[in-house]
Amino acid sequence: MERPEPLTFAPLPDRAYAELLSQAHPDHPVSEDDLARIAAGRQGDEHFTREGAFVGRTAVGAVQTGVPRMDAHEGWLDLTVTTAEPDPGLAGELLRRGLTTLAQAGAHTAVTRVREHWWDHGFLLAQGWREFDRMWLSTLDLRTLDFAAYATEEARALAGGVTIHPLSDLGGWDGEPERHYALIHALLSDVPSREPIVVWPYELWRTRMAALNPDPRGLMIALGPDGEWIGTSQLAQPVPTHPGMLHNGLTGVLPAWRGRGLGLALKLAAARAALARGFTHSRTGNHAINRPMLGINGRLGFVREAALVTLVREVGSGQ
């Protein structure tokens, strides 16, 4: 696409970047608050760059590099390219610029994420990126849940002294953080995914959870009869661009307690708590190979959307 003025680059603050991301993909708007929470969880020495591409004073694109929140494998860095309008020429320029930045930072693998129905998906595949993983995004209208229909299964899950409590009743974030982290670490390490999940170290987990500030009333913890923390469901993070919606993060149960319906019971408890706080929708993402959780979500009525695809490519290969 021929431009009336040369392309220039300059730092792009969160507000302008959020506006650009939302313009590029109106079906997936991003707020300044979303970006601010992510920024608050970055470590001081963590690699991060962001530049806006300008024609005159108008931001027409952006290139951002950083440490992935997921897939933070050794030598991997995230590369996100955004154009205000579909523009393969501009996107190609931004990709080359971003790959050069990653090479200078010592990365050997670039990783990015894109919804499979966006134009960027086909463009990136044509540029030599390949699919590494995919997650199914889905949304549930909590008001449609017939809790009575699951009463027998809930009773079975809670038989023998198992109980479910919101984190707020267990001392909140500062109650037993080491015990909470041990549960999260064990569950994330066992999530069915393309590669084992890289779990944040304890101190980084504490920092990022404080930045995200999820409501402890929406974090459900299952306790065994002896008080052991055996499972969780996290329906606690509001989605700023969708009033009434919460992000459903990790739901999981330790291996010894699986097969009794406790994952379903945890999700139902989290749904009740969300409705009581005035929320109406839950949105989640699951790895495509995580069939047990996809099955639970299907039973509850989650409506599946286009997949979020993780793409990778070697840094320096044909850039």
Residue pairs with C-beta under 8 A, 6 or more apart in sequence:
1 87
1 89
1 90
3 55
4 55
5 55
5 56
6 55
7 53
7 54
7 55
7 60
7 90
7 93
8 53
8 54
8 55
9 51
9 52
9 53
9 54
9 97
10 51
10 52
10 54
11 50
11 51
11 52
12 20
12 50
12 51
12 52
12 59
12 62
14 32
14 35
14 36
14 39
15 32
16 52
16 59
17 35
17 50
17 52
17 62
17 64
18 30
18 31
18 32
18 34
18 35
20 52
20 59
20 61
20 62
20 82
20 84
21 28
21 29
21 30
21 82
22 28
22 29
22 30
22 241
23 84
24 82
24 83
24 84
24 85
25 115
25 118
27 115
28 115
29 241
30 241
31 240
31 241
33 240
34 240
34 241
37 211
37 212
37 213
38 69
38 211
40 211
41 204
41 207
41 208
41 211
41 212
42 48
42 66
42 67
43 204
43 207
46 66
46 67
47 65
47 66
47 67
47 77
47 105
48 64
48 65
48 66
48 67
49 63
49 64
49 65
49 66
49 101
50 62
50 63
50 64
50 65
51 62
51 63
51 64
51 97
52 59
52 61
52 62
53 59
53 60
53 61
53 62
53 63
53 90
53 93
53 94
54 60
59 84
60 83
60 84
60 85
60 87
60 90
61 81
61 82
61 83
61 84
61 87
61 90
61 91
61 94
62 80
62 81
62 82
62 94
63 79
63 80
63 81
63 82
63 94
63 95
63 97
63 98
63 101
64 78
64 79
64 80
64 82
64 98
65 77
65 78
65 79
65 80
65 98
65 101
65 102
65 105
66 77
66 78
67 77
67 78
68 76
68 77
68 78
68 111
70 197
70 198
70 310
71 111
71 132
71 133
71 195
71 198
71 310
72 198
73 109
73 195
73 198
75 106
75 107
75 108
75 109
76 107
76 108
76 109
76 110
76 111
76 312
77 102
77 105
77 107
77 109
77 110
77 111
77 315
78 110
78 111
78 112
79 95
79 98
79 99
79 102
79 110
79 111
79 112
80 98
80 112
80 113
81 91
81 94
81 95
81 98
81 112
81 120
82 94
83 90
83 91
83 94
86 119
88 123
91 120
91 123
92 127
95 127
95 319
96 319
98 110
99 110
99 315
99 316
99 319
100 319
102 110
102 315
103 315
103 316
103 319
107 315
108 314
108 315
108 316
109 312
109 313
109 314
109 315
110 312
110 313
110 314
110 315
111 132
111 310
111 311
111 312
112 124
112 129
112 310
112 311
112 312
113 308
113 309
113 310
113 311
114 120
114 121
114 124
114 308
114 309
114 311
115 121
115 306
115 307
115 308
115 309
116 134
116 306
116 307
116 308
116 309
117 306
121 309
124 311
125 131
125 311
127 313
128 313
128 317
128 318
129 311
129 312
129 313
130 311
130 312
130 313
131 309
131 310
131 311
132 194
132 310
132 311
132 312
133 193
133 194
133 195
133 287
133 288
133 309
133 310
134 287
134 288
134 307
134 308
134 309
134 310
135 285
135 286
135 287
135 288
135 307
135 308
135 310
136 285
136 286
136 288
136 294
136 304
136 305
136 307
136 308
137 283
137 284
137 285
137 304
137 305
137 306
137 307
137 308
138 283
138 284
138 285
138 286
138 297
138 302
138 303
138 304
138 305
139 245
139 281
139 282
139 283
139 284
139 302
139 303
139 305
140 271
140 281
140 282
140 283
140 284
140 297
140 300
140 301
140 302
140 303
141 280
141 281
141 301
142 271
142 274
142 275
142 279
142 280
142 281
142 282
143 275
143 280
144 301
145 268
145 271
145 300
145 301
147 268
147 271
147 272
150 264
150 265
150 268
153 261
153 264
153 265
154 261
154 264
154 265
154 268
156 260
156 261
157 260
157 261
157 262
157 264
157 265
158 164
158 265
159 260
160 225
161 224
161 225
162 222
162 223
162 224
162 225
162 230
162 257
162 262
163 222
163 223
164 220
164 221
164 222
164 223
164 265
164 266
164 269
165 220
165 221
165 223
166 216
166 217
166 218
166 219
166 220
166 221
166 273
167 173
167 175
167 180
167 216
167 217
167 219
167 220
167 221
168 215
168 216
168 217
168 219
170 176
170 221
172 216
173 180
173 209
173 210
173 216
177 206
178 202
179 229
180 221
180 229
181 202
181 205
181 206
182 229
183 221
183 229
183 230
183 231
183 232
183 254
184 199
184 205
184 232
184 250
185 199
186 254
187 231
187 232
187 250
187 252
187 253
187 254
188 197
188 199
188 250
188 252
189 196
189 197
189 199
190 252
190 255
191 197
191 250
191 252
191 287
191 290
192 287
192 289
192 290
192 291
192 292
193 287
193 289
193 290
194 287
194 289
194 310
199 205
200 208
212 237
214 234
214 236
214 237
214 249
215 236
215 237
215 238
215 277
216 236
217 236
217 273
217 277
218 234
218 235
218 236
218 237
218 246
218 270
218 273
218 274
218 277
219 232
219 233
219 234
219 235
219 236
220 232
220 233
220 234
220 235
220 266
220 269
220 270
220 273
221 229
221 231
221 232
222 229
222 230
222 231
222 232
222 253
222 257
222 262
222 265
222 266
223 229
223 230
224 230
224 257
230 253
230 254
230 256
230 257
230 262
231 252
231 253
231 254
231 257
231 262
231 263
231 266
232 250
232 251
232 252
232 266
233 248
233 250
233 251
233 263
233 266
233 267
233 269
233 270
234 248
234 249
234 250
234 251
234 270
235 246
235 247
235 248
235 249
235 267
235 270
235 271
235 273
235 274
235 282
236 246
236 247
236 249
237 246
237 247
237 249
238 245
238 246
238 247
238 279
239 245
239 246
239 247
239 283
242 281
242 283
244 278
244 279
244 280
244 281
245 279
245 280
245 281
245 282
245 283
246 274
246 279
246 281
246 282
246 283
247 282
247 283
247 284
248 267
248 270
248 282
248 283
248 284
249 284
251 263
251 266
251 267
251 270
251 293
251 296
252 263
253 262
253 263
253 266
263 292
263 293
263 296
264 296
264 299
264 300
267 296
267 300
270 282
271 282
271 300
274 282
282 302
284 297
284 302
285 308
286 293
286 294
286 297
288 294
288 307
